[in-house]
Every structure is written in structure tokens, then in C-alpha cells.
Amino acid sequence: MVVFIKSLDVHDRLQIPPDRLPPTSKGTIYAARRQFGEAIDQYQRALTIDPGNAVANYRLGQALARAGDNAGAQKEFSEFERLRKQQVTDDQKRNASIQQFVYTMRNPGASLKQQQ
């Protein structure tokens, strides 16, 4: 919770206009202020802009749970888990591709031998 309070202090000191903050950041500020209805609205807006935003799903789930909507919260947590698993799989594929590229660059003749 200290991180949220520090971010709120920084926001207030810098006097960033609210309309310039991304919806997920606005939602986090509202949630830290225990204004869960406003937080829910902002997280839903973030998901309208980027449906694959796992962080927004997770934070929306937290806000819904704190507002008493446990069924809605569970739905968002499930979507968060699905997106995180997908991201891990995508990351693993990307890492394997990078490893293959590095191997090929270090041993250019080896990849030709494998292809023959």
C-alpha cells in the first residue's frame, strides 16, 4: 500500500491533469482512495482500449471484490490467469526463437548442416 500512497503523493505534487493519465493509472488512484465505483469504471475503460491488458483485468477484479461483486471479481481473475498463461507461452516461444538466432549467429555452418 505504501507504493500506492507514494504514487498518489507524486501525482498530487506534479499536478498531472487527470485527463492525461491512462485509465489504469486513474483506476489505481481511485482504488487507493477507496472509490471503487470510479476505479471499476476506469479499469473497464482500460479494457475497452486494450482487451489484452492483464493488469487491468487483475485490478478490476480487486476493485469488484472490494465493492462486493465476488462473481464479477472471479470472472476478471480467471481472465487475468488466461492472459498470463498466454503471455508465458508467447514469451517462451520468443525466447526459443532468440536462442536459435544466437546459436545460428555463433555457429553459422551448423545451421546449414542441420538443414541438409
Secondary structure, DSSP 4 states (H G I P E B T S, - for coil): -HHHHHHHHHHHHHT--GGGS-HHHHHHHHHHTT-HHHHHHHHHHHHHH-TT-HHHHHHHHHHHHHTT-HHHHHHHHHHHHHHHHHHHHHHHHHHHHHHHHHHHHH-HHHHHHHH-
